[in-house]
Amino acid sequence: MIRSAFPFGRLLAVLAAFALVAAGCGGADDTVGTQADSETPRLASATLNASGATFPMAFYEEVIASFKEAQPSVTVNYAGGGSGKGRQELQDGLVDFAGSDGLVKAEDVPKYKNGEFLYVPTVTAPITVSYNLPDVKDMKLDADTVAKIFQRQITTWDDAAIKALNPDARLPSTPITVARRSDGSGTTENFTKYLVSAAPSTWTLKSGSTVEWPADTQAGNGNNGVAGIVKGTVGAVGYVDLSDAKASSLQFATLKNAAGKFVAPTLDGTSAALEGATVNADLSYDPLNAKGEKAYPIAAPTWILVYKNQTDKAKAEALKGFLTYLLNDGQDLAEDADYAPLPKSLKDKALAQLNSIVIP
């Protein structure tokens, strides 16, 4: 009898090890990705269509692309078009979710076709006051001056009010061209809400997703449309989210906040504004004109609106999976896209709220 040079017990151990490796390599149909996300179930095939706010669009596009890698069977289409368009299309049942930088008016809530909806906070970012004066750097403005510029009460860049805030700047007599949104816009709503709060005795146009702008202002569609007008017109000024302002290489003003400090539109300034914001039970909140010394005064929130009661199982699971991903892995993408991630306390509340989505 010939005895094997390789002990039988060791052979069994090697075979068992190979079996474990093989098992680890298999099962790709049940889980997604690497060990780090191996607990995430693979979602069934589904297509989600959405529209709405352009303010967070650069962030949503990053998250959608990353989510597609994690869940290749799910397609998410986000068309933008402005917060007003998103809210209206969700109301009419034309989209699976909507992006909105503003809240639904109380009188419109009963009009939503599928009933109760949720506000899911996603990120926060500064709204810049961007301008085109090639030879003027580090512009400083306060709320009253911004209000007068956008109401066309200040019409040239060498106006005494601007000079008083920028005594060392060589301000030209260039006419000011005001660029603003043409569509129903949450960016407009937050910008005008800031002026109502910070310049109550000066700002007369009220607030809303649309306002009655002076006739000689120029209208652009979406944040990128306003950015395009500012970029292409010497002397122009407009309100633009930080991501689009940076993408267009625009200059933006440093604004005087509620504490009397001049603060640049940065993510740190935005996060500082969130620290003092009160979060309501429905996860709405208002960080505009915050009191902190480091707070940027036009720090704007944004939400995804989604119906609580879903009617399609595959879409409902895909929607909940996408929103969960956005609030977890997606937050890591926020800063690179020029948005401030949610504070942990608010993120945890948003994740908990997703459990109230009813999947048929």
LINHU-V193715 format. One record per residue. N is the residue number from 1. RES is the residue in one letter. SS is DSSP state (alpha for helix, beta for strand, coil for the rest). Layout:
n=N res=RES ss=SS
n=N res=RES ss=SS
This chain:
n=1 res=M ss=coil
n=2 res=I ss=coil
n=3 res=R ss=coil
n=4 res=S ss=coil
n=5 res=A ss=coil
n=6 res=F ss=coil
n=7 res=P ss=coil
n=8 res=F ss=alpha
n=9 res=G ss=alpha
n=10 res=R ss=alpha
n=11 res=L ss=alpha
n=12 res=L ss=alpha
n=13 res=A ss=alpha
n=14 res=V ss=alpha
n=15 res=L ss=alpha
n=16 res=A ss=alpha
n=17 res=A ss=alpha
n=18 res=F ss=alpha
n=19 res=A ss=alpha
n=20 res=L ss=alpha
n=21 res=V ss=alpha
n=22 res=A ss=alpha
n=23 res=A ss=alpha
n=24 res=G ss=alpha
n=25 res=C ss=alpha
n=26 res=G ss=coil
n=27 res=G ss=coil
n=28 res=A ss=coil
n=29 res=D ss=coil
n=30 res=D ss=coil
n=31 res=T ss=beta
n=32 res=V ss=coil
n=33 res=G ss=coil
n=34 res=T ss=coil
n=35 res=Q ss=alpha
n=36 res=A ss=alpha
n=37 res=D ss=alpha
n=38 res=S ss=coil
n=39 res=E ss=coil
n=40 res=T ss=coil
n=41 res=P ss=beta
n=42 res=R ss=coil
n=43 res=L ss=coil
n=44 res=A ss=coil
n=45 res=S ss=coil
n=46 res=A ss=beta
n=47 res=T ss=beta
n=48 res=L ss=beta
n=49 res=N ss=beta
n=50 res=A ss=beta
n=51 res=S ss=beta
n=52 res=G ss=beta
n=53 res=A ss=coil
n=54 res=T ss=coil
n=55 res=F ss=coil
n=56 res=P ss=coil
n=57 res=M ss=alpha
n=58 res=A ss=alpha
n=59 res=F ss=alpha
n=60 res=Y ss=alpha
n=61 res=E ss=alpha
n=62 res=E ss=alpha
n=63 res=V ss=alpha
n=64 res=I ss=alpha
n=65 res=A ss=alpha
n=66 res=S ss=alpha
n=67 res=F ss=alpha
n=68 res=K ss=alpha
n=69 res=E ss=alpha
n=70 res=A ss=alpha
n=71 res=Q ss=coil
n=72 res=P ss=coil
n=73 res=S ss=coil
n=74 res=V ss=beta
n=75 res=T ss=beta
n=76 res=V ss=beta
n=77 res=N ss=beta
n=78 res=Y ss=beta
n=79 res=A ss=beta
n=80 res=G ss=beta
n=81 res=G ss=beta
n=82 res=G ss=coil
n=83 res=S ss=alpha
n=84 res=G ss=alpha
n=85 res=K ss=alpha
n=86 res=G ss=alpha
n=87 res=R ss=alpha
n=88 res=Q ss=alpha
n=89 res=E ss=alpha
n=90 res=L ss=alpha
n=91 res=Q ss=alpha
n=92 res=D ss=coil
n=93 res=G ss=coil
n=94 res=L ss=coil
n=95 res=V ss=coil
n=96 res=D ss=coil
n=97 res=F ss=beta
n=98 res=A ss=beta
n=99 res=G ss=beta
n=100 res=S ss=beta
n=101 res=D ss=coil
n=102 res=G ss=coil
n=103 res=L ss=coil
n=104 res=V ss=coil
n=105 res=K ss=coil
n=106 res=A ss=alpha
n=107 res=E ss=alpha
n=108 res=D ss=alpha
n=109 res=V ss=alpha
n=110 res=P ss=coil
n=111 res=K ss=coil
n=112 res=Y ss=coil
n=113 res=K ss=coil
n=114 res=N ss=coil
n=115 res=G ss=coil
n=116 res=E ss=coil
n=117 res=F ss=beta
n=118 res=L ss=beta
n=119 res=Y ss=beta
n=120 res=V ss=beta
n=121 res=P ss=beta
n=122 res=T ss=beta
n=123 res=V ss=beta
n=124 res=T ss=beta
n=125 res=A ss=beta
n=126 res=P ss=beta
n=127 res=I ss=beta
n=128 res=T ss=beta
n=129 res=V ss=beta
n=130 res=S ss=beta
n=131 res=Y ss=beta
n=132 res=N ss=coil
n=133 res=L ss=coil
n=134 res=P ss=coil
n=135 res=D ss=coil
n=136 res=V ss=coil
n=137 res=K ss=coil
n=138 res=D ss=coil
n=139 res=M ss=coil
n=140 res=K ss=beta
n=141 res=L ss=beta
n=142 res=D ss=coil
n=143 res=A ss=alpha
n=144 res=D ss=alpha
n=145 res=T ss=alpha
n=146 res=V ss=alpha
n=147 res=A ss=alpha
n=148 res=K ss=alpha
n=149 res=I ss=alpha
n=150 res=F ss=alpha
n=151 res=Q ss=coil
n=152 res=R ss=coil
n=153 res=Q ss=coil
n=154 res=I ss=coil
n=155 res=T ss=coil
n=156 res=T ss=beta
n=157 res=W ss=coil
n=158 res=D ss=coil
n=159 res=D ss=coil
n=160 res=A ss=alpha
n=161 res=A ss=alpha
n=162 res=I ss=alpha
n=163 res=K ss=alpha
n=164 res=A ss=alpha
n=165 res=L ss=alpha
n=166 res=N ss=coil
n=167 res=P ss=coil
n=168 res=D ss=coil
n=169 res=A ss=coil
n=170 res=R ss=coil
n=171 res=L ss=coil
n=172 res=P ss=coil
n=173 res=S ss=coil
n=174 res=T ss=coil
n=175 res=P ss=beta
n=176 res=I ss=coil
n=177 res=T ss=beta
n=178 res=V ss=beta
n=179 res=A ss=beta
n=180 res=R ss=beta
n=181 res=R ss=beta
n=182 res=S ss=coil
n=183 res=D ss=coil
n=184 res=G ss=coil
n=185 res=S ss=coil
n=186 res=G ss=alpha
n=187 res=T ss=alpha
n=188 res=T ss=alpha
n=189 res=E ss=alpha
n=190 res=N ss=alpha
n=191 res=F ss=alpha
n=192 res=T ss=alpha
n=193 res=K ss=alpha
n=194 res=Y ss=alpha
n=195 res=L ss=alpha
n=196 res=V ss=alpha
n=197 res=S ss=alpha
n=198 res=A ss=alpha
n=199 res=A ss=coil
n=200 res=P ss=coil
n=201 res=S ss=coil
n=202 res=T ss=coil
n=203 res=W ss=coil
n=204 res=T ss=coil
n=205 res=L ss=coil
n=206 res=K ss=coil
n=207 res=S ss=coil
n=208 res=G ss=coil
n=209 res=S ss=coil
n=210 res=T ss=coil
n=211 res=V ss=coil
n=212 res=E ss=coil
n=213 res=W ss=coil
n=214 res=P ss=coil
n=215 res=A ss=coil
n=216 res=D ss=coil
n=217 res=T ss=coil
n=218 res=Q ss=beta
n=219 res=A ss=beta
n=220 res=G ss=beta
n=221 res=N ss=coil
n=222 res=G ss=alpha
n=223 res=N ss=alpha
n=224 res=N ss=alpha
n=225 res=G ss=alpha
n=226 res=V ss=alpha
n=227 res=A ss=alpha
n=228 res=G ss=alpha
n=229 res=I ss=alpha
n=230 res=V ss=alpha
n=231 res=K ss=alpha
n=232 res=G ss=alpha
n=233 res=T ss=coil
n=234 res=V ss=coil
n=235 res=G ss=coil
n=236 res=A ss=beta
n=237 res=V ss=beta
n=238 res=G ss=beta
n=239 res=Y ss=beta
n=240 res=V ss=beta
n=241 res=D ss=beta
n=242 res=L ss=alpha
n=243 res=S ss=alpha
n=244 res=D ss=alpha
n=245 res=A ss=alpha
n=246 res=K ss=alpha
n=247 res=A ss=alpha
n=248 res=S ss=coil
n=249 res=S ss=coil
n=250 res=L ss=coil
n=251 res=Q ss=beta
n=252 res=F ss=beta
n=253 res=A ss=coil
n=254 res=T ss=beta
n=255 res=L ss=beta
n=256 res=K ss=beta
n=257 res=N ss=coil
n=258 res=A ss=coil
n=259 res=A ss=coil
n=260 res=G ss=coil
n=261 res=K ss=coil
n=262 res=F ss=beta
n=263 res=V ss=beta
n=264 res=A ss=coil
n=265 res=P ss=coil
n=266 res=T ss=coil
n=267 res=L ss=alpha
n=268 res=D ss=alpha
n=269 res=G ss=alpha
n=270 res=T ss=alpha
n=271 res=S ss=alpha
n=272 res=A ss=alpha
n=273 res=A ss=alpha
n=274 res=L ss=alpha
n=275 res=E ss=alpha
n=276 res=G ss=coil
n=277 res=A ss=coil
n=278 res=T ss=coil
n=279 res=V ss=beta
n=280 res=N ss=coil
n=281 res=A ss=coil
n=282 res=D ss=coil
n=283 res=L ss=coil
n=284 res=S ss=coil
n=285 res=Y ss=beta
n=286 res=D ss=coil
n=287 res=P ss=coil
n=288 res=L ss=coil
n=289 res=N ss=coil
n=290 res=A ss=coil
n=291 res=K ss=coil
n=292 res=G ss=coil
n=293 res=E ss=coil
n=294 res=K ss=coil
n=295 res=A ss=coil
n=296 res=Y ss=coil
n=297 res=P ss=coil
n=298 res=I ss=coil
n=299 res=A ss=beta
n=300 res=A ss=beta
n=301 res=P ss=beta
n=302 res=T ss=beta
n=303 res=W ss=beta
n=304 res=I ss=beta
n=305 res=L ss=beta
n=306 res=V ss=beta
n=307 res=Y ss=beta
n=308 res=K ss=coil
n=309 res=N ss=beta
n=310 res=Q ss=coil
n=311 res=T ss=coil
n=312 res=D ss=coil
n=313 res=K ss=alpha
n=314 res=A ss=alpha
n=315 res=K ss=alpha
n=316 res=A ss=alpha
n=317 res=E ss=alpha
n=318 res=A ss=alpha
n=319 res=L ss=alpha
n=320 res=K ss=alpha
n=321 res=G ss=alpha
n=322 res=F ss=alpha
n=323 res=L ss=alpha
n=324 res=T ss=alpha
n=325 res=Y ss=alpha
n=326 res=L ss=alpha
n=327 res=L ss=alpha
n=328 res=N ss=coil
n=329 res=D ss=alpha
n=330 res=G ss=alpha
n=331 res=Q ss=alpha
n=332 res=D ss=alpha
n=333 res=L ss=alpha
n=334 res=A ss=coil
n=335 res=E ss=alpha
n=336 res=D ss=alpha
n=337 res=A ss=alpha
n=338 res=D ss=coil
n=339 res=Y ss=coil
n=340 res=A ss=beta
n=341 res=P ss=coil
n=342 res=L ss=coil
n=343 res=P ss=coil
n=344 res=K ss=alpha
n=345 res=S ss=alpha
n=346 res=L ss=alpha
n=347 res=K ss=alpha
n=348 res=D ss=alpha
n=349 res=K ss=alpha
n=350 res=A ss=alpha
n=351 res=L ss=alpha
n=352 res=A ss=alpha
n=353 res=Q ss=alpha
n=354 res=L ss=alpha
n=355 res=N ss=alpha
n=356 res=S ss=alpha
n=357 res=I ss=coil
n=358 res=V ss=beta
n=359 res=I ss=coil
n=360 res=P ss=coil
